[in-house]
Amino acid sequence: MNPGTRKSALLCGFAAGAVLAAAAGPTFAQAAEAPKFTAAQATALEGWSYSLALQAATYADPIVIMYLLRYNDSVGPKPKAAPNSLWRMENITTPQLAEEEGYVLPNTSTVYGFGFLDLRQEPVILTLPDSDGRYYMVETVDMWTNAFAYPVGAAAGYKGGTFAMVGPGWQGTLPDGVKRIDCPTPWVLIQPRVEVYLNGKIDLAGAKAILGGIKSVGLAEFTRQPAPPTPKIDYPAPERINLALPVSTLDFRDPLQFWDIFSAAMNENPPPEAQVKALLPMFQPLGIELGKTWDRSKVDPLVLRAMARAAQAIPSMMADQPVGRLSNHWFIPPPTIGDPQTDYRIRAIVATVGLTANTPKEAIYFDATQDMDGRILTGARRYTITFKETPPFNAPGFWSLAMYGLKNSYPVANPVNRYVLGSDNKESLEYNKDGSLTIYLQTHSPGKEKEANWLPAPSGPFRLILRSYAPGEAMVESLTDPTAYVPPPVVAVD
């Protein structure tokens, strides 16, 4: 050990010892008088602990959000679908359905499925149908929000097949013809999306038939063998303030519950070994250790106060941060989106504002909350956006422009029940004489002659998401090349 390393280790040991001594109970106090912090020491300890807790919360944010989504949709008192089964949406994600699922920025051009798979006892077998050329994907996400596989989609194609979702450490044999997908965590989320349009016309029944053709069963059931014992599912209930907001708001009644959940979720779904060795030791002064339940009673009150502040601050801190680079006041995401791995800041931001975002090869999203002059988009004004070139995509993919409320990132209720416009509406949209396309963004109708191109806005602030599914080459390149595809600005007209 070199002198600098040894000095750092000694300092860390001293700091940890001071925290533990300060947190010790009456037995310790009887043996020796507990050390007293000076005002300067107390300020320094709390300030440093807050800084560390912010970094720990950035790391923890995604798995805490996934824990809440799993509780909301799968293991809580009112599950949408039990573990290893699929909640199939009956319609596109309307404002009402968005609130039920607690999922931010849903794609309103597709019907969704949501299913949490418990792989602790055995693999789960997915049977995926051939879509006959209709666009659909099945995204698979680990509990840290990395999209690690797409058994169907832009890269794999749309023919379907039979796949085994295999948890860490499983050593068994799979049946012939079943393709193995090794999963990084014992719990994973599968999220199918099936386009509701076919040849430019709404075909909800056809989309639901494909979604209904997605089957998930345990390996034992698939092979007609006796089922293994049902694993215990006993997860503490998150106590949130406003259940009408997305789970990613992390609005706990007790801010310290954030850390309770982080500890439980991480112990159940450990991060990669490299992160266990290189990163997790940093969090020990907060009482956070892999393999141990976080015990707030053993953490100094000053440190607890800092941890509570960090848990309260991290949601808005992540939601308000810029993501990627700015182009015509659209945020262009970084190339790590969807599978960020060790890009912890991007992982936390995306979990907060765009949970389960896809990898760029599968789908790309541009995000706008400002007009071309840098003013917040609001229904108090009227806007236009004119595409000289619409976002490129590879058939049977599509592009879309969708409207969401800024506060909750849910679709916006409106009198014509329209939440999105794009290539699926090509036949009904009115194009300009030069071939460009102008879309009107405002609360009230722009008039009958323009209503086909109207994307209704709420009365207050809103955000826009420009998507390309099965994106064209220029869209993918735009994440690293600012000239590859430039989205048009949002222009205020009053």
NUDREN-870384 format. One line per 4 residues: number of its first residue (from 0); their letters; for each residue x, y, z of C-alpha. Coordinates in pm, 1 decimal. Layout:
residues N
NUM = A = X:Y:Z; ... .
This chain:
residues 494
0 = MNPG = 0.0:0.0:0.0; 148.8:335.4:-98.6; 156.6:618.1:160.2; -132.0:810.7:-2.5 .
4 = TRKS = -351.8:502.6:-9.2; -267.3:419.1:350.1; -343.1:773.1:463.1; -681.6:763.2:285.2 .
8 = ALLC = -763.0:429.6:445.4; -676.4:562.2:789.6; -889.5:869.4:737.7; -1183.6:660.6:615.9 .
12 = GFAA = -1144.2:430.2:914.7; -1133.1:726.4:1152.4; -1444.4:879.6:993.9; -1635.4:551.7:1008.5 .
16 = GAVL = -1527.9:499.5:1369.3; -1640.0:847.7:1466.1; -1981.9:792.2:1311.3; -2026.5:455.4:1482.9 .
20 = AAAA = -1911.1:592.7:1817.0; -2151.7:883.5:1792.4; -2437.1:646.5:1708.1; -2364.1:397.5:1988.1 .
24 = GPTF = -2631.0:333.4:2248.7; -2638.3:360.8:2632.0; -2407.5:60.5:2688.4; -2122.1:235.3:2510.7 .
28 = AQAA = -2194.8:561.9:2691.4; -2159.7:385.7:3027.9; -1817.7:249.2:2932.3; -1679.4:580.8:2810.0 .
32 = EAPK = -1817.5:927.0:2759.9; -1943.5:964.1:2399.8; -1736.9:1210.4:2195.6; -1891.7:1551.5:2144.1 .
36 = FTAA = -1879.1:1720.9:1806.6; -1779.0:2080.4:1795.0; -2000.4:2304.5:1583.4; -1738.4:2300.0:1309.0 .
40 = QATA = -1713.6:1920.2:1320.6; -2090.3:1879.2:1308.4; -2117.7:2113.3:1010.1; -1835.1:1934.5:830.8 .
44 = LEGW = -1979.0:1587.1:898.3; -2328.8:1675.3:783.0; -2204.6:1861.8:477.4; -1975.3:1580.9:368.4 .
48 = SYSL = -2243.6:1320.6:439.2; -2493.4:1512.9:228.3; -2249.4:1521.0:-62.8; -2186.4:1147.8:-29.7 .
52 = ALQA = -2557.6:1075.1:9.5; -2633.8:1262.4:-313.6; -2389.0:1039.4:-499.0; -2532.1:729.5:-333.7 .
56 = ATYA = -2886.4:843.3:-416.4; -2785.8:898.9:-778.8; -2663.5:540.9:-786.4; -2970.5:411.3:-600.3 .
60 = DPIV = -3240.6:611.5:-779.5; -3306.2:362.4:-1064.7; -3340.9:47.1:-853.8; -3561.1:226.9:-599.0 .
64 = IMYL = -3789.1:340.1:-882.8; -3802.4:-14.4:-1022.7; -3889.3:-145.7:-674.9; -4181.5:98.8:-661.1 .
68 = LRYN = -4297.3:7.8:-1013.7; -4283.9:-362.5:-927.0; -4483.0:-299.2:-609.3; -4737.4:-89.4:-798.2 .
72 = DSVG = -4782.9:-330.8:-1089.0; -4695.5:-678.9:-963.5; -4646.4:-754.2:-592.6; -4849.7:-492.0:-405.8 .
76 = PKPK = -5205.8:-526.1:-273.2; -5363.5:-434.3:-609.5; -5134.9:-595.5:-870.5; -5199.7:-545.6:-1239.8 .
80 = AAPN = -5030.1:-878.9:-1312.6; -4876.5:-1132.3:-1075.6; -4506.3:-1213.1:-1112.5; -4425.3:-1407.4:-1432.0 .
84 = SLWR = -4740.2:-1289.3:-1604.6; -4815.0:-992.2:-1827.8; -5039.4:-692.1:-1772.0; -5177.3:-621.4:-2116.5 .
88 = MENI = -5309.5:-271.1:-2173.7; -5654.7:-262.7:-2325.9; -5585.1:58.1:-2514.3; -5315.1:311.1:-2582.5 .
92 = TTPQ = -5196.0:482.5:-2264.8; -5462.4:743.5:-2207.1; -5422.7:994.6:-1922.1; -5630.8:768.0:-1699.0 .
96 = LAEE = -5433.5:453.9:-1780.5; -5105.2:642.1:-1733.4; -5205.8:723.1:-1376.9; -5296.4:359.7:-1310.9 .
100 = EGYV = -4963.2:226.1:-1433.1; -4752.0:505.5:-1278.7; -4528.4:513.6:-1585.3; -4385.7:835.4:-1728.1 .
104 = LPNT = -4386.6:946.2:-2093.2; -4572.1:642.9:-2232.6; -4574.8:594.8:-2607.7; -4930.5:663.3:-2721.9 .
108 = STVY = -4878.9:499.9:-3063.4; -4859.3:153.3:-2910.1; -5032.1:-77.6:-2668.5; -4807.2:-187.3:-2384.7 .
112 = GFGF = -4750.6:-492.4:-2179.3; -4576.0:-489.7:-1841.8; -4450.4:-799.5:-1667.5; -4208.6:-852.0:-1380.5 .
116 = LDLR = -4038.3:-1190.8:-1397.6; -3909.9:-1363.3:-1083.4; -3614.5:-1578.4:-1189.4; -3495.0:-1677.7:-843.4 .
120 = QEPV = -3619.4:-2038.9:-866.1; -3621.2:-2118.6:-1236.9; -3612.8:-1960.6:-1583.5; -3927.1:-1815.2:-1734.2 .
124 = ILTL = -4008.8:-1916.6:-2091.2; -4133.3:-1644.7:-2327.1; -4325.7:-1741.0:-2638.6; -4337.8:-1447.6:-2880.3 .
128 = PDSD = -4559.5:-1443.2:-3190.5; -4475.1:-1352.9:-3548.1; -4631.5:-1009.3:-3608.0; -4664.3:-1057.1:-3985.8 .
132 = GRYY = -4475.3:-736.1:-4049.9; -4634.0:-512.9:-3788.1; -4390.3:-320.0:-3570.6; -4344.4:-450.6:-3218.4 .
136 = MVET = -4067.0:-498.0:-2967.9; -4008.8:-673.2:-2638.9; -3767.4:-477.5:-2423.1; -3612.4:-660.2:-2128.1 .
140 = VDMW = -3482.0:-446.6:-1843.8; -3286.9:-542.1:-1534.2; -3365.6:-392.9:-1193.5; -3100.1:-124.9:-1247.4 .
144 = TNAF = -3291.0:-13.4:-1564.2; -3040.1:-142.3:-1820.6; -3216.5:-266.9:-2135.6; -3003.3:-576.7:-2184.9 .
148 = AYPV = -3190.6:-772.4:-2455.8; -3456.5:-744.9:-2728.0; -3581.0:-1087.9:-2837.8; -3793.8:-908.1:-3098.5 .
152 = GAAA = -3754.3:-557.5:-3235.4; -3556.2:-354.3:-3484.1; -3236.6:-558.9:-3444.1; -3383.5:-908.4:-3395.3 .
156 = GYKG = -3675.6:-875.1:-3636.4; -4042.7:-943.0:-3578.0; -4072.2:-1320.3:-3633.6; -4083.0:-1406.7:-3263.7 .
160 = GTFA = -3976.2:-1741.3:-3118.9; -3930.1:-1913.8:-2783.5; -3686.6:-1770.5:-2530.0; -3573.8:-1858.7:-2179.4 .
164 = MVGP = -3513.6:-1572.9:-1937.6; -3243.1:-1719.0:-1712.3; -3149.7:-1569.2:-1377.5; -2795.3:-1540.8:-1237.8 .
168 = GWQG = -2637.1:-1869.8:-1136.0; -2890.7:-2109.3:-1290.4; -2716.5:-2424.2:-1416.7; -2995.6:-2637.8:-1566.2 .
172 = TLPD = -3069.1:-2757.1:-1919.4; -3318.0:-2593.1:-2153.1; -3542.1:-2773.5:-2402.3; -3437.8:-2787.0:-2765.5 .
176 = GVKR = -3540.7:-2486.9:-2970.4; -3544.8:-2248.0:-2673.9; -3303.1:-1957.8:-2701.3; -3131.1:-1863.2:-2376.4 .
180 = IDCP = -3117.1:-1502.0:-2254.1; -2900.6:-1455.7:-1945.2; -3042.0:-1187.0:-1717.6; -2820.8:-968.4:-1495.1 .
184 = TPWV = -3060.0:-962.2:-1197.5; -3298.8:-1216.1:-1036.3; -3593.7:-991.4:-1117.4; -3640.5:-836.2:-1462.6 .
188 = LIQP = -3910.0:-639.0:-1639.1; -4036.0:-731.3:-1983.1; -4210.5:-456.1:-2170.3; -4371.4:-531.0:-2505.8 .
192 = RVEV = -4487.7:-244.6:-2726.0; -4711.2:-316.3:-3025.4; -4797.2:-47.0:-3279.6; -5172.4:17.8:-3296.0 .
196 = YLNG = -5161.3:138.4:-3656.9; -5140.0:-88.0:-3958.9; -5102.0:62.2:-4306.6; -5193.2:405.1:-4172.7 .
200 = KIDL = -5515.5:295.9:-4002.1; -5590.7:221.4:-3639.3; -5608.6:-152.2:-3579.7; -5631.5:-185.0:-3203.5 .
204 = AGAK = -5777.7:-534.9:-3226.2; -5481.7:-656.4:-3430.7; -5232.6:-499.5:-3192.1; -5406.3:-657.9:-2893.9 .
208 = AILG = -5399.7:-997.0:-3066.4; -5021.2:-978.2:-3097.7; -4989.6:-860.8:-2738.9; -5217.6:-1146.0:-2633.1 .
212 = GIKS = -4994.5:-1391.6:-2817.4; -4705.0:-1318.2:-2582.6; -4695.0:-1598.4:-2326.0; -4478.4:-1639.1:-2016.0 .
216 = VGLA = -4460.2:-1955.1:-1801.9; -4208.2:-2110.2:-1567.7; -3973.9:-2373.8:-1707.7; -4136.0:-2650.4:-1501.1 .
220 = EFTR = -4479.9:-2572.9:-1638.3; -4340.9:-2543.5:-1990.9; -4183.7:-2890.3:-1965.5; -4474.4:-3040.5:-1766.5 .
224 = QPAP = -4258.8:-3102.7:-1460.8; -4344.7:-3044.4:-1093.9; -4315.8:-2677.3:-1009.1; -4046.6:-2566.6:-763.7 .
228 = PTPK = -4157.0:-2409.7:-433.9; -4305.8:-2066.0:-479.1; -4044.7:-1814.9:-363.4; -4138.5:-1583.4:-80.9 .
232 = IDYP = -4262.3:-1241.5:-182.1; -4279.3:-1010.8:118.6; -4177.7:-658.3:29.5; -4229.9:-357.3:257.9 .
236 = APER = -4497.0:-125.7:125.0; -4370.8:208.9:-3.4; -4548.5:491.6:176.1; -4581.8:768.7:-80.6 .
240 = INLA = -4748.8:1106.3:-50.2; -4926.9:1136.5:-385.4; -5020.1:811.7:-558.3; -5151.4:1005.4:-859.3 .
244 = LPVS = -4795.4:1097.3:-955.9; -4550.2:858.1:-1123.2; -4347.3:625.9:-902.9; -4034.3:810.1:-1020.4 .
248 = TLDF = -4128.9:1114.6:-812.0; -4003.9:919.5:-505.6; -4224.0:1124.2:-274.4; -4191.7:918.4:43.9 .
252 = RDPL = -4371.1:1026.2:360.8; -4054.2:928.9:544.9; -3758.9:1028.8:323.6; -3540.8:767.1:491.4 .
256 = QFWD = -3757.7:493.1:339.5; -3565.0:562.4:19.2; -3261.0:406.5:188.0; -3457.6:116.5:336.3 .
260 = IFSA = -3575.9:26.6:-12.9; -3236.8:78.6:-172.8; -3076.8:-162.2:73.3; -3346.6:-427.1:26.5 .
264 = AMNE = -3358.7:-398.5:-353.5; -2980.4:-401.2:-392.6; -2937.1:-704.6:-166.3; -3194.0:-892.2:-372.2 .
268 = NPPP = -3056.2:-771.3:-707.5; -2682.9:-711.9:-658.9; -2496.5:-488.9:-902.9; -2209.3:-624.4:-1114.7 .
272 = EAQV = -1907.4:-747.4:-922.0; -1688.2:-462.8:-1047.0; -1926.2:-208.7:-892.3; -1945.0:-408.2:-570.0 .
276 = KALL = -1568.2:-384.3:-534.5; -1498.9:-36.3:-667.9; -1806.1:168.0:-577.7; -2006.7:29.1:-288.2 .
280 = PMFQ = -1731.4:72.2:-24.9; -1774.3:449.1:-69.5; -2122.0:424.6:83.9; -2021.3:246.2:406.5 .
284 = PLGI = -2010.6:571.8:611.1; -2385.9:594.2:533.9; -2439.7:244.2:670.9; -2501.4:106.5:319.6 .
288 = ELGK = -2335.5:-231.7:261.3; -2416.8:-517.5:27.3; -2541.8:-821.7:217.2; -2650.1:-620.8:521.6 .
292 = TWDR = -2985.7:-461.8:595.0; -2954.1:-87.2:637.3; -3020.7:-0.6:1001.3; -3091.2:366.3:1061.3 .
296 = SKVD = -3049.1:321.3:1436.5; -2678.4:264.2:1379.0; -2625.1:582.1:1176.0; -2537.2:912.5:1341.6 .
300 = PLVL = -2833.0:1156.6:1351.8; -2633.4:1417.1:1159.9; -2568.0:1164.0:883.8; -2933.5:1054.9:885.9 .
304 = RAMA = -3040.5:1415.6:844.3; -2809.8:1450.5:545.2; -2942.2:1127.5:395.6; -3302.7:1243.2:435.4 .
308 = RAAQ = -3220.1:1571.4:261.2; -3050.7:1387.3:-24.1; -3345.2:1149.6:-70.6; -3580.7:1446.1:-93.2 .
312 = AIPS = -3356.3:1640.2:-328.8; -3259.5:1370.3:-577.5; -3590.8:1338.6:-772.0; -3612.1:1704.3:-874.9 .
316 = MMAD = -3235.2:1724.1:-911.4; -3248.1:1443.8:-1169.3; -3567.2:1569.1:-1335.3; -3431.0:1920.2:-1386.9 .
320 = QPVG = -3088.4:1827.0:-1520.5; -3004.4:1857.5:-1890.1; -2964.2:1528.1:-2072.6; -2727.8:1508.3:-2365.9 .
324 = RLSN = -2684.7:1814.1:-2585.2; -2919.7:2090.0:-2700.1; -3025.5:2128.7:-3064.5; -3290.1:2392.0:-3147.0 .
328 = HWFI = -3387.3:2363.6:-2777.2; -3445.3:1990.3:-2810.4; -3239.4:1769.2:-2583.2; -3064.7:1502.2:-2789.2 .
332 = PPPT = -2989.7:1203.9:-2564.7; -2642.7:1062.3:-2507.8; -2554.7:735.9:-2682.1; -2556.3:555.4:-2345.9 .
336 = IGDP = -2934.2:595.5:-2310.1; -3124.1:270.4:-2258.3; -2823.6:70.2:-2139.5; -2618.1:320.4:-1936.7 .
340 = QTDY = -2422.0:65.7:-1729.0; -2172.3:283.5:-1533.9; -2304.0:615.0:-1665.2; -2480.4:656.7:-1331.0 .
344 = RIRA = -2592.9:1016.4:-1379.5; -2763.9:942.5:-1710.3; -2910.7:624.1:-1565.7; -3071.3:817.8:-1279.4 .
348 = IVAT = -3197.1:1101.4:-1499.8; -3356.1:862.5:-1748.2; -3511.8:651.6:-1471.2; -3669.3:969.4:-1335.5 .
352 = VGLT = -3796.7:1129.4:-1656.5; -3812.6:841.4:-1906.5; -3817.6:509.1:-1723.8; -3723.5:208.4:-1942.6 .
356 = ANTP = -3601.9:420.9:-2231.2; -3482.4:204.4:-2517.1; -3135.8:170.2:-2662.5; -3068.4:392.4:-2967.3 .
360 = KEAI = -3077.6:103.6:-3215.9; -3434.7:29.9:-3110.3; -3581.5:374.5:-3048.8; -3465.1:734.2:-3011.1 .
364 = YFDA = -3633.3:1015.3:-2820.5; -3579.0:1391.6:-2838.6; -3724.5:1597.7:-2552.9; -3837.9:1962.0:-2562.2 .
368 = TQDM = -3972.8:2181.7:-2283.2; -3878.5:2517.5:-2442.0; -3953.0:2707.6:-2760.2; -3684.5:2839.2:-2995.5 .
372 = DGRI = -3634.5:3144.2:-2773.2; -3573.5:2935.7:-2462.6; -3912.3:3004.2:-2300.4; -4101.2:2725.6:-2123.6 .
376 = LTGA = -4370.3:2565.4:-2341.4; -4715.8:2645.0:-2208.0; -5075.1:2621.6:-2322.5; -5107.2:2993.0:-2251.1 .
380 = RRYT = -4938.6:3041.7:-2589.7; -4973.1:2892.9:-2938.6; -4689.4:2724.4:-3128.2; -4603.8:2557.9:-3456.2 .
384 = ITFK = -4337.1:2310.4:-3552.1; -4257.5:2262.8:-3921.6; -4073.9:1954.3:-4044.4; -3887.6:1995.9:-4369.9 .
388 = ETPP = -3765.4:1643.3:-4305.7; -3947.7:1414.0:-4065.0; -3743.7:1180.3:-3843.2; -3614.5:885.1:-4047.4 .
392 = FNAP = -3708.9:528.3:-3954.9; -3688.1:177.8:-4095.9; -4018.1:11.9:-4184.2; -4222.2:-118.0:-4014.9 .
396 = GFWS = -4108.8:137.8:-3755.8; -4252.9:487.0:-3726.3; -4192.5:838.9:-3602.2; -4418.8:1037.8:-3371.6 .
400 = LAMY = -4456.2:1368.3:-3187.9; -4631.3:1326.6:-2852.9; -4764.3:1575.8:-2597.3; -4733.2:1541.4:-2217.1 .
404 = GLKN = -4802.7:1753.8:-1912.8; -4478.8:1889.4:-1768.2; -4562.6:1817.3:-1404.7; -4648.8:1447.4:-1429.7 .
408 = SYPV = -4520.6:1347.7:-1776.8; -4856.8:1185.6:-1853.9; -5055.2:1230.8:-2176.9; -5282.7:1534.9:-2179.3 .
412 = ANPV = -5661.8:1498.8:-2169.8; -5822.1:1691.5:-2456.3; -6156.8:1715.6:-2638.7; -6045.3:1512.9:-2944.0 .
416 = NRYV = -5856.9:1242.6:-2744.8; -5543.6:1302.9:-2950.0; -5208.0:1258.3:-2780.3; -4973.2:1204.3:-3073.9 .
420 = LGSD = -4922.1:1276.2:-3443.7; -4670.8:1126.6:-3682.1; -4608.5:886.3:-3967.0; -4906.1:672.6:-3863.5 .
424 = NKES = -5129.2:971.2:-3945.1; -4964.3:1043.2:-4280.4; -5281.9:995.5:-4484.8; -5488.5:1234.6:-4272.2 .
428 = LEYN = -5227.5:1508.8:-4221.5; -5227.8:1819.4:-4440.8; -4887.6:1893.4:-4597.4; -4763.0:2230.9:-4717.4 .
432 = KDGS = -4715.0:2298.4:-5089.4; -4337.7:2251.1:-5055.4; -4390.9:1909.2:-4895.0; -4311.7:2022.6:-4541.3 .
436 = LTIY = -4537.2:1940.7:-4248.5; -4661.4:2196.2:-3992.9; -4809.8:2077.1:-3663.6; -5006.9:2317.1:-3441.4 .
440 = LQTH = -4943.6:2298.7:-3067.0; -5209.3:2483.0:-2866.2; -5493.3:2434.8:-2620.8; -5780.8:2525.0:-2852.5 .
444 = SPGK = -5848.5:2415.9:-3208.4; -5657.5:2614.2:-3474.8; -5967.3:2599.4:-3694.8; -6130.6:2326.8:-3903.8 .
448 = EKEA = -5890.3:2368.0:-4194.9; -5591.3:2302.6:-3966.0; -5745.2:2065.2:-3714.2; -5598.5:1751.2:-3874.0 .
452 = NWLP = -5253.4:1883.9:-3779.9; -5350.5:1992.5:-3427.8; -5175.4:1835.2:-3127.6; -5376.0:1960.6:-2827.5 .
456 = APSG = -5182.9:2113.4:-2537.2; -5283.2:2151.7:-2171.3; -5356.0:2495.0:-2028.9; -5027.1:2493.7:-1837.1 .
460 = PFRL = -4665.6:2387.3:-1905.0; -4603.2:2087.6:-2128.9; -4325.9:1883.8:-2286.9; -4288.3:1725.4:-2629.5 .
464 = ILRS = -4124.4:1394.0:-2714.4; -4015.5:1332.4:-3073.0; -3964.6:959.7:-3131.2; -3833.1:730.8:-3401.2 .
468 = YAPG = -3891.6:357.4:-3357.6; -3656.7:136.9:-3559.0; -3472.8:463.3:-3622.2; -3300.3:543.4:-3949.4 .
472 = EAMV = -2924.6:577.9:-3969.0; -2932.6:958.8:-3950.4; -3129.1:945.0:-3624.8; -2878.1:708.4:-3465.1 .
476 = ESLT = -2584.5:916.0:-3589.1; -2744.1:1234.5:-3454.5; -2657.3:1126.0:-3100.7; -2288.9:1180.3:-3179.6 .
480 = DPTA = -2302.9:1394.4:-3496.7; -2495.5:1723.7:-3452.6; -2548.5:1756.7:-3827.8; -2690.6:1410.5:-3899.9 .
484 = YVPP = -3053.0:1499.7:-3818.5; -3154.2:1835.2:-3673.2; -3504.7:1859.0:-3522.6; -3697.6:2175.1:-3615.8 .
488 = PVVA = -3757.0:2440.6:-3347.2; -4087.3:2496.5:-3170.7; -4197.3:2847.6:-3274.8; -4431.7:3068.8:-3068.4 .
492 = VD = -4689.2:3240.2:-3290.6; -4831.7:3479.3:-3029.3 .
